[in-house]
Amino acid sequence: AVRNEDDLKCLNVKPKYRHMNSFWKYYSGQEIAPCPTIFIGGNHEASNYLWELYYGGWAATNIYFLGFAGVVKFGNIRIGGLSGIYNSRHYYLGHFERPPYDDESIRSIYHVRHFDVLKLMQVEEPIDVFLSHDWPVGITEYGNWEKLVRQKPFFREEVQSRTLGSKPAAELLDKLRPTFWFSSHLHCRFPAVIQHGENGPITKFLALDKCLPGRRFLQVLEIESDPGPPEIRYDEEWLAITKKFNCILPLSRKCVHLGIDNLGGQNYRQFVREKLSTRGDKPFDFSQTLPAFDPHKPCSASSHCGHHRNPQTESFLLLLELPYLLDTIDHTNTPIKTASLVSPLASQLHKYVSAEEEDDDADGDDVDELEETATCDDDEHIFRHPVS
């Protein structure tokens, strides 16, 4: 979601990958997405722009960002998602990163936080579709993992040790049990079917490949649903969860283990219902916050990399009668060791840091570097292995 050349400075990729590409055309209105599009963030994003839309919102006309965590409706289909990728070193920290980012925060900004997972764990009503960038850990046990490691030999050790993927995503999969779960990140197509318990519901999992010629990056599915308006709408339960939890939104670098015992028993659902009955449940309209890239003008020397309040986010918070906190800077944001994690679960998670996590800050948290290395030795095997 790169709007202009300044956004490239907030994109964690190597310089050779820093290109404007085409999103700016949709942001400027030069192009319009042909159908309503919903997305989550991964680990190669203009994180400054997505932070403006932390609670979700239109990144461009007809292109909706689910937020760092979120649930919306399209018709009567409930779609939830979790942005970012898992890294145990930052999981229990607050959202301390603010643009302009340094070499550390440009990476940690997209690392999943416990706070956002905790909110999603409160969802009780059925979810039809869930999106995560990295795969839930253990998902390979439900599909053809032998074919996966033939295509990606450098995954074998993590697959066999059950460390490939995200632990929080696996917890959400077990709790939410959506009908469909879609992921990305590992640059290969991988389907799986998860049976939840002996007679429980089934989740159909699908990860797709990179969007490149000859790669399987697109699949069209039909999802049954009761009739409903074919447009994106706010989800009442999720807004109630957002209202309830916003008071404990962590914004410092300190390790915190959040609980929900002290959040009170107010009827947030009724509050949201009354608000939506008055205002309506359609998201606030898209609006630009920075100039879009202009290919006919030279690169500007000015910088817009600081935080900008997005009118959509301001209107959303006013609707829920919540304060704007996204530009708050906690002056206690000094690095601390994660050994101070206070919960048994947190301590257990901290002990696990996979080889991928140890290397991720150097490589950009993705498999691009592994693939580049692998293709030097065996290009045909890595990229052109037949997938059925």
Secondary structure in CASP SS format (residue, H / E / C, confidence):
PFRMAT SS
TARGET T0000
AUTHOR 0000-0000-0000
METHOD secondary structure of the structure
MODEL  1
A C 1.00
V C 1.00
R C 1.00
N C 1.00
E C 1.00
D C 1.00
D H 1.00
L H 1.00
K H 1.00
C H 1.00
L E 1.00
N C 1.00
V C 1.00
K C 1.00
P H 1.00
K H 1.00
Y H 1.00
R C 1.00
H C 1.00
M C 1.00
N C 1.00
S C 1.00
F H 1.00
W H 1.00
K H 1.00
Y H 1.00
Y H 1.00
S H 1.00
G C 1.00
Q C 1.00
E C 1.00
I C 1.00
A C 1.00
P C 1.00
C C 1.00
P C 1.00
T E 1.00
I E 1.00
F E 1.00
I C 1.00
G C 1.00
G C 1.00
N C 1.00
H C 1.00
E C 1.00
A E 1.00
S H 1.00
N H 1.00
Y H 1.00
L H 1.00
W H 1.00
E H 1.00
L C 1.00
Y C 1.00
Y C 1.00
G C 1.00
G E 1.00
W E 1.00
A E 1.00
A E 1.00
T C 1.00
N C 1.00
I E 1.00
Y E 1.00
F E 1.00
L C 1.00
G C 1.00
F C 1.00
A E 1.00
G E 1.00
V E 1.00
V E 1.00
K E 1.00
F E 1.00
G C 1.00
N C 1.00
I E 1.00
R E 1.00
I E 1.00
G E 1.00
G E 1.00
L E 1.00
S C 1.00
G C 1.00
I E 1.00
Y C 1.00
N C 1.00
S C 1.00
R C 1.00
H C 1.00
Y C 1.00
Y C 1.00
L E 1.00
G C 1.00
H C 1.00
F C 1.00
E C 1.00
R C 1.00
P C 1.00
P C 1.00
Y C 1.00
D C 1.00
D C 1.00
E C 1.00
S H 1.00
I H 1.00
R H 1.00
S H 1.00
I C 1.00
Y C 1.00
H E 1.00
V C 1.00
R C 1.00
H H 1.00
F H 1.00
D H 1.00
V H 1.00
L H 1.00
K H 1.00
L H 1.00
M C 1.00
Q C 1.00
V C 1.00
E C 1.00
E C 1.00
P C 1.00
I C 1.00
D C 1.00
V E 1.00
F E 1.00
L E 1.00
S E 1.00
H C 1.00
D C 1.00
W C 1.00
P E 1.00
V C 1.00
G C 1.00
I H 1.00
T H 1.00
E H 1.00
Y H 1.00
G C 1.00
N C 1.00
W H 1.00
E H 1.00
K H 1.00
L H 1.00
V H 1.00
R H 1.00
Q H 1.00
K C 1.00
P H 1.00
F H 1.00
F H 1.00
R H 1.00
E H 1.00
E H 1.00
V H 1.00
Q H 1.00
S C 1.00
R C 1.00
T C 1.00
L C 1.00
G C 1.00
S E 1.00
K H 1.00
P H 1.00
A H 1.00
A H 1.00
E H 1.00
L H 1.00
L H 1.00
D H 1.00
K H 1.00
L H 1.00
R C 1.00
P C 1.00
T C 1.00
F E 1.00
W E 1.00
F E 1.00
S E 1.00
S C 1.00
H C 1.00
L C 1.00
H C 1.00
C C 1.00
R C 1.00
F E 1.00
P E 1.00
A E 1.00
V E 1.00
I E 1.00
Q E 1.00
H C 1.00
G C 1.00
E C 1.00
N C 1.00
G C 1.00
P C 1.00
I E 1.00
T E 1.00
K E 1.00
F E 1.00
L E 1.00
A E 1.00
L C 1.00
D C 1.00
K C 1.00
C C 1.00
L C 1.00
P C 1.00
G C 1.00
R C 1.00
R C 1.00
F C 1.00
L C 1.00
Q C 1.00
V C 1.00
L C 1.00
E C 1.00
I C 1.00
E C 1.00
S C 1.00
D C 1.00
P C 1.00
G C 1.00
P C 1.00
P C 1.00
E C 1.00
I E 1.00
R E 1.00
Y E 1.00
D C 1.00
E H 1.00
E H 1.00
W H 1.00
L H 1.00
A H 1.00
I H 1.00
T H 1.00
K H 1.00
K H 1.00
F H 1.00
N H 1.00
C H 1.00
I H 1.00
L C 1.00
P C 1.00
L C 1.00
S C 1.00
R C 1.00
K C 1.00
C E 1.00
V C 1.00
H C 1.00
L C 1.00
G C 1.00
I C 1.00
D C 1.00
N C 1.00
L C 1.00
G C 1.00
G C 1.00
Q C 1.00
N C 1.00
Y H 1.00
R H 1.00
Q H 1.00
F H 1.00
V H 1.00
R H 1.00
E H 1.00
K H 1.00
L H 1.00
S H 1.00
T H 1.00
R H 1.00
G C 1.00
D C 1.00
K C 1.00
P C 1.00
F C 1.00
D C 1.00
F C 1.00
S C 1.00
Q C 1.00
T C 1.00
L C 1.00
P C 1.00
A C 1.00
F C 1.00
D C 1.00
P C 1.00
H C 1.00
K C 1.00
P C 1.00
C C 1.00
S C 1.00
A C 1.00
S C 1.00
S C 1.00
H C 1.00
C C 1.00
G C 1.00
H C 1.00
H C 1.00
R C 1.00
N C 1.00
P H 1.00
Q H 1.00
T H 1.00
E H 1.00
S H 1.00
F H 1.00
L H 1.00
L H 1.00
L H 1.00
L C 1.00
E C 1.00
L C 1.00
P C 1.00
Y C 1.00
L C 1.00
L C 1.00
D C 1.00
T C 1.00
I C 1.00
D C 1.00
H C 1.00
T C 1.00
N C 1.00
T C 1.00
P C 1.00
I C 1.00
K C 1.00
T H 1.00
A H 1.00
S H 1.00
L C 1.00
V C 1.00
S C 1.00
P H 1.00
L H 1.00
A H 1.00
S H 1.00
Q H 1.00
L H 1.00
H H 1.00
K H 1.00
Y C 1.00
V C 1.00
S C 1.00
A H 1.00
E H 1.00
E H 1.00
E H 1.00
D H 1.00
D H 1.00
D H 1.00
A H 1.00
D H 1.00
G C 1.00
D C 1.00
D C 1.00
V C 1.00
D H 1.00
E H 1.00
L H 1.00
E H 1.00
E H 1.00
T H 1.00
A H 1.00
T H 1.00
C H 1.00
D H 1.00
D H 1.00
D H 1.00
E H 1.00
H H 1.00
I H 1.00
F H 1.00
R C 1.00
H C 1.00
P C 1.00
V C 1.00
S C 1.00
END
